[in-house]
């Protein structure tokens, strides 16, 4: 039969009545199912219920002991196992117990007496000193025993003692106060932005060309974003005044207060948990380049956008623009017929090349590009962006080699790029942030050797900045920061004969050195 709901017709069938299937007899015919009154008793070997026996290991971390009294003596014995109706224990020796001997037993677990009464030795294994005893007249409540075990496990794993909390350290009042204020600010922002989100069509948040979205972002920048930056800078300043030995505890304190809010931003969640196994993967870079207002809620979008607008995040975009300008200048300097060659180290999404090849009107000389990257996904992403662009705009004029190899090989193989000829521009935007000085010198030396006469090598490294608090505490994104003088010193040690100058992007957070090979 059918029932109509609106315009939808839902078909329903009468429920079937279940009946057990017929049983075939020996002659192959069906015979009826017998009722309970007609069923025979059990046949064959009888099966008896036996209470479950818990070993000492089963009850850990609860520790059990058995007090055994016989005659005028009482001994403390280690528990082997226990059930509702009996216990086995290790008999320490001395006077032997015999089968059937009456005993007085007391079972204690971590000092709690769970059972006390009369028992009788039911088995004696002299070889290994194990005695089994059966309780007389009463049974042990094993449910209570298991509950006691749960309390013991909770006590070990879930202490409520304040002095055992990893985040608790006395002092550091200024740091803690600002972090707590920031948490309250974010809580209020969740509520306020949630109310606004209910009044706005979702598609306005999706469309970058929407006037509503543009107006919203403008208001966020003037208020919410500015306040996020103020709190972040104050927390960073307060953290630098604390004892470095307390760093781990203060990180835990900050995460307990703030993580719930900042991890709602997709780019911050990805940076923290590193699905590709390393920080700053190409998808994180793409958040900076083109997806700066993403998230499941308006608050998630706003908090992610606020942190993308901090100088350290903006530096990622500005260094990309700096390299794009240097590569364009390199093309304009070379009017010869030989191809111009670029080498990008740890290329990532190669966004600077995509923008360069999209903006130039014509290509004065053939161009050969080598993108070195250990992440195949990053190279695949770059290929999807660059290949159609070069085929459409400069067919036959641009050759790109997508070189997938390990950073380990890059650091050890001095001849890795010999087969490509000398390069006119070699650049590394982010790799040196993760290298020790000696390793950085060695790599810079190899890159300088791969440059053609007149070629330029660009090496970037972040300097100390005011956002180290959230990068270290909430993104687990630790870098090796260097001063400009330290970066220049790496260049001098790598190539004493090179002309060296410092190049700056707009924020001043990510300077580069330029090594010119004469």
C-alpha positions in Angstrom: 0.0 0.0 0.0 1.2 3.6 -0.4 1.2 6.8 1.7 1.5 10.2 0.1 3.8 12.8 1.7 3.7 16.1 -0.3 4.4 15.1 -3.8 6.5 12.1 -2.9 4.9 8.6 -3.0 6.5 6.2 -0.6 5.7 2.5 -1.1 5.3 0.4 2.1 4.8 -3.3 2.4 2.9 -5.3 5.1 5.5 -6.7 7.6 6.1 -10.4 7.1 5.5 -12.7 10.1 8.7 -14.6 10.9 8.5 -18.4 11.4 11.4 -20.9 11.8 12.1 -22.9 8.7 10.9 -26.4 8.4 13.3 -29.2 9.2 13.8 -32.0 6.7 13.6 -35.5 8.0 15.7 -38.4 6.8 13.2 -39.3 4.1 13.6 -35.9 2.6 10.1 -34.6 3.6 9.5 -31.5 5.7 8.3 -32.0 9.2 6.9 -29.4 11.6 9.0 -27.4 14.1 8.5 -28.7 17.6 7.4 -26.6 20.5 9.5 -26.1 23.7 7.5 -28.7 25.5 8.5 -31.3 23.0 12.3 -30.6 23.1 14.5 -33.3 24.6 17.2 -32.5 27.2 20.9 -32.1 26.5 22.7 -35.1 25.0 26.4 -36.0 25.1 29.0 -34.4 27.3 27.6 -31.8 29.7 29.0 -28.3 29.8 29.2 -26.4 33.0 29.6 -22.6 33.5 32.9 -21.6 35.1 33.4 -18.0 36.4 36.0 -16.0 34.6 39.5 -16.0 36.1 41.4 -12.8 36.1 45.2 -13.0 36.3 47.4 -10.4 38.1 48.3 -9.0 34.7 44.7 -8.6 33.8 44.1 -6.4 36.9 47.2 -4.1 36.4 47.9 -1.5 37.5 45.8 -2.7 40.4 48.1 -4.8 42.7 46.6 -7.7 44.7 47.9 -9.5 47.8 46.5 -12.4 49.6 46.8 -12.8 53.4 46.7 -16.5 54.2 46.0 -17.6 57.8 46.3 -21.2 58.9 46.7 -22.2 62.5 48.4 -19.4 64.4 50.3 -18.1 61.3 49.4 -15.4 58.7 51.5 -14.9 55.6 51.3 -12.3 52.8 51.3 -13.9 49.4 51.4 -12.6 45.9 48.2 -13.0 43.9 48.3 -15.1 40.7 44.7 -15.1 39.7 41.2 -14.7 41.1 37.6 -15.5 40.2 34.2 -15.3 41.9 34.7 -18.6 43.8 38.4 -18.8 44.3 42.0 -17.5 44.3 45.4 -18.7 43.4 48.5 -17.4 45.2 52.2 -17.9 45.5 53.1 -19.8 48.6 56.5 -18.7 49.9 57.6 -22.0 51.3 58.1 -23.3 54.8 55.2 -25.3 56.1 53.5 -27.2 53.4 49.8 -26.8 52.7 47.7 -29.9 51.9 44.7 -30.4 49.7 41.5 -29.7 51.6 43.2 -27.7 54.4 41.0 -24.9 55.8 42.4 -21.4 55.5 41.5 -17.8 56.5 41.9 -15.5 53.5 41.9 -11.8 53.1 42.2 -10.2 49.6 43.6 -6.7 49.3 44.0 -4.6 46.2 46.1 -1.4 46.6 45.3 -1.4 50.3 41.5 -1.9 49.8 40.2 -5.1 51.5 37.8 -6.6 48.9 37.1 -10.0 50.5 37.7 -11.7 53.8 36.5 -15.1 55.0 37.0 -18.9 55.2 38.4 -20.9 52.3 39.8 -24.3 51.6 42.9 -25.3 49.7 41.6 -26.9 46.5 45.0 -27.5 44.7 48.6 -27.5 45.8 51.4 -27.5 43.2 54.6 -28.0 45.2 56.7 -27.8 42.1 56.1 -24.1 41.4 54.7 -23.2 44.8 51.2 -22.3 43.6 48.2 -22.9 45.8 44.6 -22.6 44.7 41.9 -22.0 47.3 38.1 -22.1 47.1 35.9 -19.6 49.0 33.6 -21.1 51.5 29.9 -19.9 51.6 30.4 -16.6 49.9 31.5 -15.3 46.5 33.8 -12.5 45.5 32.2 -9.5 43.8 34.4 -9.4 40.6 32.4 -6.4 39.2 33.6 -4.3 42.1 37.1 -5.6 41.5 36.9 -4.4 37.9 35.5 -1.0 39.0 38.4 -0.7 41.4 40.8 -1.4 38.5 39.2 1.4 36.4 39.7 3.8 39.3 43.3 2.8 39.6 43.9 3.2 35.8 42.2 6.6 35.9 44.4 7.6 38.9 47.5 6.7 36.9 46.5 8.3 33.6 44.2 11.1 34.6 45.6 12.7 37.7 43.7 15.8 39.1 46.7 17.1 40.9 47.6 20.6 39.8 51.3 20.1 40.3 51.3 17.3 37.7 49.9 19.4 34.9 52.4 20.0 32.1 51.1 23.4 31.4 51.2 24.8 35.0 54.2 26.9 36.0 54.3 29.6 38.7 54.9 33.1 37.5 54.9 34.3 33.9 51.9 36.4 34.8 52.0 38.8 31.9 52.2 36.1 29.3 49.4 34.1 30.9 47.2 37.2 31.3 47.5 38.3 27.6 46.9 34.7 26.4 43.8 34.5 28.6 42.5 37.9 27.3 43.1 36.8 23.7 41.1 33.6 24.4 38.1 35.7 25.7 38.4 38.0 22.6 38.3 35.0 20.3 35.3 33.5 22.2 33.4 36.8 21.8 34.4 36.9 18.1 33.0 33.4 17.5 29.6 34.5 18.8 29.5 37.8 17.0 30.7 36.5 13.6 28.3 33.6 14.0 25.4 36.0 14.4 26.5 37.9 11.3 27.0 34.6 9.3 23.3 33.8 9.8 22.3 37.0 8.1 24.5 36.6 5.0 24.0 34.3 2.1 26.8 31.7 2.0 27.6 32.4 -1.7 28.7 35.9 -0.8 31.6 34.3 1.2 32.5 32.1 -1.8 32.7 34.8 -4.4 35.9 36.9 -4.3 34.2 39.5 -6.6 31.2 39.9 -4.2 30.8 43.5 -2.9 29.5 42.1 0.3 32.6 40.0 0.8 34.9 42.9 0.0 33.1 45.2 2.5 33.2 42.5 5.1 37.0 41.9 4.6 37.6 45.7 4.8 35.7 45.9 8.1 37.6 42.8 9.5 40.9 44.4 8.6 40.0 47.6 10.5 38.9 45.8 13.6 39.2 42.0 14.2 42.4 41.6 12.2 44.1 44.6 13.8 43.2 43.2 17.3 44.5 39.7 16.5 47.8 41.3 15.4 48.0 43.4 18.6 47.4 40.4 20.8 49.9 38.3 18.9 52.6 40.9 19.2 52.0 41.4 22.9 52.1 37.6 23.5 55.3 37.3 21.5 56.9 40.1 23.5 55.8 38.6 26.8 57.1 35.2 25.8 60.6 36.6 25.2 60.7 37.8 28.7 60.1 34.3 30.2 62.7 31.7 31.1 63.5 29.6 28.0 63.6 26.5 30.3 59.8 27.0 30.7 59.2 27.0 27.0 57.5 23.6 26.8 55.1 24.3 29.7 54.1 27.8 28.3 53.6 26.2 24.9 51.1 23.8 26.4 49.4 26.6 28.3 49.0 28.6 25.1 47.7 25.6 23.2 45.1 24.8 25.9 43.8 28.3 25.7 44.0 29.2 22.0 44.3 26.0 19.9 40.5 25.4 19.7 40.2 28.7 17.9 43.2 29.0 15.5 43.0 25.4 14.4 39.6 26.2 12.8 41.5 28.0 10.1 42.3 25.4 7.4 45.8 26.7 6.5 46.8 26.8 10.2 45.5 23.3 10.8 47.4 22.0 7.8 50.6 23.8 8.8 50.4 22.3 12.3 49.6 18.7 11.4 51.7 18.5 8.2 49.9 15.8 6.1 52.8 15.6 3.7 55.3 15.2 6.6 57.0 18.6 6.4 56.1 22.2 7.2 55.2 24.8 4.5 54.1 22.3 1.8 52.8 23.7 -1.5 49.2 23.6 -0.4 50.0 25.9 2.6 51.8 28.2 0.2 48.7 28.3 -2.0 46.7 29.5 1.0 49.0 32.5 1.2 48.9 33.1 -2.6 45.3 32.6 -3.5 43.1 31.2 -0.8 43.5 33.6 2.1 39.8 33.7 3.1 38.9 30.0 3.5 37.1 28.1 6.2 34.0 26.2 7.2 32.6 29.2 9.2 32.9 32.9 9.0 35.0 32.9 12.2 37.3 30.2 10.7 37.7 32.4 7.6 38.3 35.5 9.7 40.9 34.0 12.0 42.8 32.4 9.2 42.8 35.6 7.2 44.0 37.6 10.2 47.1 35.4 10.6 47.8 35.4 6.9 48.0 39.2 7.1 50.8 39.0 9.7 54.2 40.1 8.3 55.7 36.6 8.4 52.9 35.2 6.2 52.9 38.2 3.9 56.7 37.8 3.4 56.0 34.5 1.6 54.0 36.4 -1.0 56.4 39.3 -1.2 59.4 37.1 -1.6 57.6 35.4 -4.5 57.1 38.9 -6.1 60.8 39.7 -5.4 62.0 36.6 -7.3 59.5 37.3 -10.1 61.0 40.7 -10.6 64.6 39.4 -10.6 63.7 36.7 -13.1 62.1 39.2 -15.4 65.2 41.4 -15.2 67.3 38.4 -16.1 65.2 37.8 -19.2 65.5 41.5 -20.2 69.3 41.5 -19.8 69.8 38.6 -22.2 69.3 39.4 -25.8 71.5 36.6 -27.1 70.2 33.7 -29.1 71.2 31.1 -26.5 68.5 30.0 -24.1 68.2 31.6 -20.7 68.3 29.1 -17.8 66.5 29.3 -14.5 66.9 26.8 -11.5 64.5 26.8 -8.7 65.5 25.0 -5.5 62.7 23.4 -3.4 60.3 24.9 -6.0 57.0 24.2 -4.4 54.1 25.4 -6.5 56.4 27.7 -8.6 54.0 30.5 -8.4 56.6 33.2 -9.3 57.1 31.5 -12.7 53.4 31.1 -13.3 52.9 34.9 -12.8 56.0 35.8 -14.8 55.0 33.7 -17.8 51.5 35.1 -17.6 52.5 38.8 -17.4 55.3 39.1 -20.0 54.1 40.1 -23.5 56.8 38.3 -25.4 59.8 36.0 -24.6 62.9 37.6 -26.1 65.0 34.4 -25.9 64.2 30.7 -25.4 63.8 29.7 -21.8 64.9 26.6 -20.0 63.7 26.0 -16.4 64.6 23.3 -13.9 62.3 22.9 -11.0 64.0 20.9 -8.2 61.6 19.5 -5.6 61.4 16.4 -3.4 57.6 16.4 -3.3 56.1 14.8 -6.3 52.7 16.4 -5.5 54.2 19.9 -5.6 55.8 19.1 -9.1 52.5 17.7 -10.3 50.7 20.9 -9.2 53.4 23.1 -10.9 53.0 21.0 -14.1 49.3 21.5 -14.2 49.7 25.3 -13.9 52.8 25.8 -16.1 52.4 23.4 -19.0 49.1 24.7 -20.4 50.4 28.3 -19.9 53.6 27.8 -21.8 51.9 25.7 -24.6 49.4 28.5 -25.1 51.6 31.5 -24.9 55.0 30.4 -26.0 54.8 27.2 -27.9 58.2 25.6 -28.4 60.0 28.5 -26.6 59.9 27.2 -23.0 61.4 23.9 -21.8 60.7 22.9 -18.2 62.4 20.0 -16.4 60.5 18.8 -13.3 63.3 17.2 -11.3 62.1 15.1 -8.5 64.9 14.1 -6.1 65.7 14.3 -2.4 67.1 17.1 -0.4 69.7 14.7 0.9 71.0 14.2 -2.7 70.9 18.0 -3.3 73.1 18.5 -0.3 75.6 15.8 -1.2 75.8 15.7 -5.0 78.0 18.6 -6.2 77.4 17.6 -9.8 73.6 17.2 -9.7 73.0 20.0 -12.2 76.1 19.6 -14.5 74.1 18.1 -17.3 71.9 21.2 -17.7 74.7 23.7 -18.3 75.3 27.0 -16.5 72.2 28.8 -15.1 71.6 32.5 -15.4 69.4 32.6 -12.3 69.3 30.2 -9.4 67.1 30.8 -6.4 66.1 29.2 -3.1 63.3 31.0 -1.2 62.7 28.8 1.9 65.2 25.9 2.1 68.0 27.7 4.0 65.5 28.4 6.9 66.0 24.7 7.8 69.7 24.3 7.3 72.6 24.6 9.7 75.4 27.1 8.9 77.9 24.5 7.5 75.2 22.8 5.4 74.0 26.2 4.1 77.6 27.1 3.1 78.1 23.8 1.3 74.8 24.2 -0.6 75.4 27.8 -1.5 78.8 26.8 -2.8 77.3 24.1 -5.1 74.6 26.5 -6.4 77.2 29.2 -7.1 79.3 26.6 -9.1 76.2 25.8 -11.1 75.8 29.4 -12.2 76.9 30.5 -15.6 79.4 33.5 -15.9 77.4 36.6 -15.0 74.7 34.4 -13.4 73.1 35.2 -10.1 72.3 33.1 -7.1 69.5 34.2 -4.7 69.4 32.7 -1.2 66.6 33.7 1.2 66.4 33.3 5.0 64.0 34.6 7.5 65.2 37.0 10.2 63.6 37.1 13.7 60.1 38.5 13.7 57.2 39.3 16.0 55.1 36.2 15.1 57.4 33.5 16.4 54.9 32.8 19.2 52.2 31.4 17.1 54.5 29.7 14.6 56.3 27.9 17.4 53.4 27.3 19.8 50.5 26.6 17.5 51.9 25.6 14.1 55.0 23.6 15.3 56.8 25.5 12.6 60.4 26.1 13.8 62.9 27.9 11.5 66.5 28.7 11.8 66.5 32.5 11.9 69.5 34.5 10.8 70.5 38.1 10.7 71.4 39.8 7.4 75.0 39.8 8.5 74.9 36.0 9.1 73.3 35.4 5.7 76.0 37.5 4.0 78.7 35.6 5.9 77.3 32.3 4.5 77.6 33.8 1.0 81.2 35.0 1.6 82.2 31.6 2.9 80.6 29.8 -0.1 81.9 32.2 -2.8 84.6 34.5 -1.6 85.1 35.9 -5.1 81.4 36.7 -5.7 79.8 40.2 -5.6 77.2 40.1 -2.8 74.4 42.4 -2.0 71.2 42.1 0.2 67.8 42.3 -1.4 64.7 43.1 0.6 61.0 42.2 0.2 58.4 44.6 1.6 58.0 43.3 5.1 61.7 43.0 5.9 61.2 39.5 7.4 62.7 37.5 4.5 65.8 39.1 3.0 67.9 37.5 0.3 71.5 37.7 -0.7 72.4 37.9 -4.3 75.7 36.3 -5.4 76.9 37.4 -8.8 79.4 35.2 -10.6 81.8 37.2 -12.7 
